[in-house]
């Protein structure tokens, strides 16, 4: 009888833990409103969103994508981003001094932000190898910029997808699907969800490596 009670307690504990883990995973979700002024193909955009979503799932964060130019979804973008909502603006090119910058995120004085830009022509030019296609690199850049919005100021890292400069090894890991957020970054992003921001400043990156160093 005592053994049965202990066994039942173990079963209940396992089920409870699984339920709590599932609830936490399902509850940690953000909405990303995508405004594609670069007019990229729907297949490339869809694959990029899938890749970025896969990267965030590794941190137990789900992403609900909204296409602001798609009929039936555009009305969901006619407001300032609220809690757990972010705006991703894909433009043909950027106004940064360096042509090697893939995008920039805009953060407030408190380190939080809601808006990020991605410079599509630069991403497309950098994905000129058979292994690393445009959608895959765009997905990684998207994850990086959204990472800035969720991690706040000083979010560049010596490891993982938040590295400020992507050398050949980073690109190889993007191709392999192993360039991800660190465990500490995942925990920090989950803590920062629900934070909004007022006035904004720009954090730029990631940067591609200097072409003269062996990568174009």
Protein Blocks (a to p, Z undefined) as FASTA:
>chain_A
ZZmmmmmmmmmmmmmmmmmmmmmmmmmccddddddfkopafklmmmmmmmmmmmmmmnop
acddddfkbghjlmmmncccdehiacddddfbdcbfblkbgbdcdddfkopafbdcddfk
lmmmmmmcfklcfklmmmmmmmmmmmmmmnoghkbcfehjklfbdcfklmmmmmnopacc
dfklmmmmmmmgoiacfdddddeddddddfknopZZ
